[in-house]
């Protein structure tokens, strides 16, 4: 196919972004891999490295599914930017960390990001690439909009000003996959950026921010919304460089300045609160359950059931910390077992293993209470069945992958919308 959109996938995990953009064997996640996905995307280079483990299990799975060619399994901070091929679209789900910056002592114009913070690896690629990627498509946890607690939204403001300095316009939206019919309640922020002089950047400048965010934009086309206070969105200008923002943005602010939807062009922020506007079908936890899962290891022993019920139940009790200080502890209860007629709760990295847990999913079957199997967790993230099944990869590790993963259907729908914008806006303006 001509006019391929060349993609570099960072923090690739087991390939959620790639599945959403390219499909699997040409099929789409939103059709349960039964229908063709018309994709122009081609991943030309990928990177996955997990700092907390010696054996790079996720990278091993990625290579087993997509091949060794053009995949890098080293720490991205150690990769020379010149080794990364030119590309049109940079994608990745980078961790939410402390993004604070400071000037160097030797060079007042130099900047130091906290060591190991992976945003600065993205920033380095964008800064050093002679041919910058025209588009970015990033994912993060939604608390990015209100982090850290002492300067609500500072970290996101640093990212926005970094991209503004590099010549990008940025739109974002917090999306809960379940609000749009997908089988898991997983709320994440999705960030798209467009380089100056691209047709999409010029198209954004030709309309009001509200029109782009609510009707004409890439994310709005994929995930329709309605908005509160459309005529009076929150608008403000980012002031100062990223060092100034790091030290002063919303200092001592008790609330964040960024709503769940927004746009930044030339440092001007327009942000408003939106609500999902979806009228399609919904998929629930019960729709992904495999009825022939009979392994005894999955089932909760009657002797262990009280522990599970306690951990998932409401609590008001006295506890004692390591120093011997007593304190009141309380937390609300969780539904037990997990209802099959609703989307599932968010999968976390500790989903695997037999030990009782407040957060692991438990369903009731004719044979008793049991935990979810890896293929069910994969289905909740809309991965192909047994995508992570590989010799030497434990079920606990497979569950860990899904706790770190994203809902592929969200990536697919935004990817389709972005492809159409790249194609159609360019055609109209040519």
Helices and strands as residue ranges (DSSP letters): E 5-10, H 16-22, G 29-31, E 41-47, H 57-66, E 71-72, G 76-78, G 81-83, E 89-93, E 101-103, E 111-113, H 119-128, E 135-141, G 142-146, H 154-165, E 168-176, G 177-180, E 187-195, H 199-205, H 209-211, I 212-216, H 218-222, E 225-227, E 234-237, H 242-248, E 261-265, E 268-272, E 274-276, G 285-288, G 296-298, H 305-312, E 315-320, E 326-331, G 349-351, E 362-365, E 368-371, H 374-380, H 395-404, H 408-429
